[in-house]
């Protein structure tokens, strides 16, 4: 069965995490196209994908070269911009939308988002809402930065002001999956993404939390992502299938998570 991958990064394959991050944060249209072509084996498994653009300095017209290229190559491509929320105005963001961006993203660890930055992030999120753009928030939990930057607190601050577009908690909060669930349970526009967390926490106590969270809010608010290449695509897929089987997810629920939820996010009503 082919499926949609909601969390697909584009640095060229590398065994070195630091190299992946360095590429991700600096790629222009030429390097994005080069690396995209290197993932043809993986893309053949997909009905579409949401590609993460992490270069906060890229210009809309340069990004459009890559977006137009991908649209000629695969079905159902979507594009999420790691937004430079400290600088980009509503007009700037609209220019990115007109050139093909479908959603924006906040990443507390990479963007060093302290609580003192929340007001600026909220303004950026409200601008995205005004343009009908979904908002993705990295909700991973780990590394030496995990106590310095509180991404779920950022999410709740944004959600106090934003109710009319989808807000996706990427990685489902990781080890804080129950906290992510409590946010989702109180906000009908919140979705949870499986990427990295489901395969990483397989066979741990967090697996039970993720199962509970997904079943509590329902499959139509859960979406599959691989987090390629930060997590091996094929390992992510096999371990996610094992997670579904271990926790008695129905065939219909799996179909929804893998193939349908993305439509609700990008065509939210």
C-alpha positions in Angstrom: 0.0 0.0 0.0 1.3 3.4 -0.9 0.9 6.2 1.7 1.5 9.9 2.5 4.6 10.9 4.5 4.0 14.1 6.5 7.5 14.7 7.7 10.2 14.4 5.0 13.4 16.4 5.1 15.7 16.8 2.2 19.4 16.9 3.1 21.3 14.2 1.1 21.6 10.9 2.9 24.4 10.9 5.5 25.3 8.8 8.6 26.3 12.0 10.4 23.5 13.9 12.3 25.5 17.2 12.4 26.0 17.0 8.6 22.3 16.5 8.0 21.4 19.5 10.2 24.0 21.7 8.6 22.7 20.8 5.1 19.0 21.2 6.1 19.6 24.7 7.4 21.3 26.0 4.3 19.9 24.3 1.2 19.0 26.4 -1.8 16.9 25.3 -4.8 19.9 23.6 -6.5 20.8 21.5 -3.5 17.2 20.8 -2.7 16.7 19.4 -6.2 19.9 17.4 -6.1 19.0 15.7 -2.8 15.3 15.3 -3.8 16.4 13.3 -6.8 18.5 11.0 -4.5 15.4 9.9 -2.7 13.6 8.4 -5.8 13.6 4.9 -4.3 11.7 6.1 -1.2 9.4 8.4 -3.1 8.2 5.4 -5.2 6.5 4.1 -2.0 4.5 7.3 -1.5 1.3 8.9 -2.8 2.7 12.2 -1.7 4.8 13.9 1.0 5.2 17.1 3.0 8.7 18.4 2.5 10.4 20.4 5.3 12.3 23.5 4.2 14.7 24.5 7.0 16.7 27.3 5.3 15.3 30.4 7.0 17.3 32.6 4.6 15.9 31.2 1.3 14.0 33.6 -0.9 10.5 32.8 -2.1 11.6 33.0 -5.8 14.5 30.6 -5.2 12.2 28.2 -3.3 9.7 28.3 -6.1 12.3 26.8 -8.5 12.4 23.7 -6.3 8.7 23.6 -5.6 7.8 23.7 -9.3 10.4 21.0 -10.0 8.9 18.6 -7.4 5.4 19.3 -8.6 6.4 18.0 -12.0 7.9 14.8 -10.5 5.4 13.5 -7.9 1.8 13.6 -7.0 0.5 15.4 -3.9 3.6 17.4 -2.8 3.3 19.9 0.0 5.9 22.2 1.5 6.4 23.5 5.0 8.7 26.4 5.8 10.7 26.7 9.0 9.6 30.3 9.4 11.9 33.0 10.6 9.2 34.3 12.9 11.4 37.1 14.3 11.7 38.8 10.9 9.0 37.7 8.4 6.0 40.0 8.2 2.5 39.0 7.0 3.5 40.3 3.5 6.6 38.2 3.5 4.7 35.1 4.5 2.1 35.8 1.8 4.9 35.9 -0.7 6.0 32.4 0.4 2.5 31.2 0.1 2.1 32.6 -3.4 5.3 30.8 -4.4 4.1 27.4 -3.1 4.5 27.1 0.7 1.6 25.2 2.3 2.4 25.4 6.0 4.8 26.9 8.5 6.8 25.4 11.3 8.4 26.3 14.6 11.3 24.4 16.0 12.2 25.4 19.5 15.6 23.7 19.6 16.8 24.9 16.2 15.4 28.4 16.5 16.3 28.7 20.2 12.8 29.8 21.1 12.7 31.0 24.7 9.6 32.1 26.5 10.6 35.7 25.8 10.2 34.9 22.1 6.6 33.6 22.5 4.9 36.9 21.7 6.8 37.1 18.3 5.9 33.5 17.6 2.2 34.1 18.3 2.2 37.1 15.9 3.7 34.8 13.2 1.2 32.1 14.0 -1.7 34.5 13.7 -0.3 35.7 10.4 -0.3 32.1 9.2 -3.8 31.7 10.4 -4.9 34.8 8.5 -3.5 33.2 5.3 -5.0 29.8 6.0 -1.7 28.0 6.5 -1.4 25.1 8.9 1.1 25.5 11.8 3.5 22.7 12.6 5.4 22.7 15.9 8.3 20.4 16.7 7.2 18.7 19.9 10.2 16.4 20.3 11.7 16.0 23.8 15.3 15.2 24.2 18.9 16.3 24.0 20.7 18.7 26.3 18.3 21.5 25.2 15.1 19.8 26.5 14.9 21.8 29.7 15.9 25.1 28.1 13.3 25.3 25.4 9.7 24.2 26.1 8.0 23.4 22.8 4.7 22.3 24.3 4.4 25.5 26.3 5.0 27.3 23.0 2.2 25.2 21.5 -0.3 26.1 24.2 0.6 29.8 23.9 -0.1 29.7 20.2 -3.3 27.7 20.7 -4.7 30.3 23.0 -4.7 32.6 19.9 -5.1 30.3 17.0 -8.2 28.1 16.5 -9.0 28.3 12.8 -6.2 26.3 11.2 -4.7 22.9 12.0 -1.8 22.9 14.5 0.3 19.7 14.3 2.4 18.6 17.2 5.2 16.8 15.4 6.6 13.7 17.1 3.5 13.6 19.4 5.5 15.2 22.2 7.9 12.2 22.4 8.3 11.2 26.0 5.6 13.8 26.9 3.0 12.1 24.7 0.3 12.3 27.4 0.9 16.0 27.7 0.6 16.4 23.9 -2.7 14.3 24.2 -4.1 16.6 26.8 -3.4 19.6 24.5 -5.0 17.8 21.6 -8.0 16.7 23.7 -8.8 20.3 24.5 -8.2 21.8 21.0 -10.1 20.2 18.1 -7.7 21.7 15.6 -4.7 19.9 17.0 -3.2 16.8 15.3 -0.4 14.4 16.4 2.4 13.2 14.1 4.0 9.8 14.6 7.4 10.6 13.2 10.5 9.5 15.1 8.7 8.9 18.4 6.8 5.7 17.4 9.8 3.8 16.2 12.2 5.2 18.8 10.0 4.4 21.8 8.8 1.0 20.5 9.0 -1.6 23.4 9.2 1.2 26.1 6.6 2.5 28.4 6.1 5.5 26.1 4.7 3.1 23.4 1.7 2.6 25.7 1.3 6.4 26.0 1.4 6.9 22.3 -1.1 4.1 21.7 -3.4 5.7 24.3 -3.0 9.1 22.9 -3.8 8.1 19.3 -6.8 6.0 20.3 -8.1 8.7 22.6 -8.2 11.5 19.9 -9.0 9.1 17.0 -7.1 8.1 13.9 -8.4 11.1 11.9 -6.3 13.4 14.0 -3.1 11.3 13.8 -0.8 11.4 10.8 2.2 9.2 9.8 5.6 10.8 9.2 9.0 9.1 8.8 11.3 12.0 9.6 13.5 10.9 6.8 16.6 11.0 6.8 16.9 11.7 10.5 15.3 8.3 11.0 15.8 5.6 8.4 12.7 5.5 6.2 12.4 1.7 5.9 13.0 1.2 9.6 10.5 3.8 10.4 7.9 2.1 8.2 8.5 -1.4 9.6 8.5 -0.3 13.2 5.4 1.8 12.7 3.6 -1.2 11.2 4.8 -3.3 14.2 3.4 -0.6 16.5 0.0 -0.7 14.8 -0.1 -4.5 15.0 1.1 -4.7 18.7 -1.5 -2.2 19.7 -4.5 -3.6 17.8 -5.1 -0.7 15.4 -7.7 -1.6 12.9 -7.1 -1.8 9.2 -9.3 1.3 8.8 -7.4 3.2 11.4 -4.1 2.4 9.7 -5.5 3.5 6.4 -6.7 6.8 7.8 -3.3 7.6 9.6 -1.3 6.6 6.5 -3.4 7.9 3.7 -6.2 10.2 4.8 -5.4 12.6 7.7 -3.1 14.8 5.5 -6.2 15.8 3.5 -7.8 17.2 6.7 -4.7 19.1 7.6 -4.1 20.8 4.2 -7.8 21.2 3.4 -9.1 22.1 6.8 -12.6 23.2 7.3 
